[in-house]
Structures are given as structure tokens and as C-alpha cells.
Amino acid sequence: MPIRSEEKARYPAEWPLISLWVRVCAGWRCEWCPAVQGEPHPVTQSRVVLTVAHLDHVPENVTPGNLRALCQRCHLQYDKDHHQRTRRRTLIAQMDTPDLMAAEVGE
């Protein structure tokens, strides 16, 4: 999964090497389904791009037990609830800004 620009500072400088290490240790295969890097996904038939997921959703935590090599499908499925909560918090924060509140009222 691409790292959002506003989140990049939370990843350690050696993240590219850590990410590579996780994927190599997993044999370039998703740890939760039979998908293999670069091959057609067994379900979607799209080309598999192996990603590294933080199980606790904390980018600073790069301990081996917190990282898993996952295909994009498994990674998105795993992160689904987290993304919904994050989106909800972002929308609420945006609603609290004066510009958006004025737009809501029609000012």
C-alpha cells in the first residue's frame, strides 16, 4: 500500500529495507492467501503486489511480530475497519473547521 505523504515521517528511515526483509522472509507470497508477487491473484486475477501490513496499524512499530507480507486484497480487507474509523475521525475533524461549517450553513 502506498504510504500517504502525511504519514511518511512516522516510518523509520530504514523502512525500505525492513519492508524488503518481510517480503523476502515470506517467500514473496501473501502470508494469508495463496497469492504470489507478480502473478495473477487467485481470486481477482489482477497482478499481485505484495505489501507489508502493520498489524497494530502503528507505522513506528516495526517489530517482526507486528509485520506481515500481504497481497493488496488481504491488506485492504485487514485494514477495512481501521480505514472506516480513520475516515470517520477525519470527516468529523473537517466538520469542525470554520470554512466547512460556513459552507454547511450556506454562508
Secondary structure, DSSP 8 states (H G I E B T S, - for coil): ----GGGGGGS-TTHHHHHHHHHHHTTTB-SSSS-BTTSB-TTT-SB--EEEEETTS-TT---GGGEEEEEHHHHHHHHHHHHHHHHHHHHHHHHTSHHHHHHHHT-
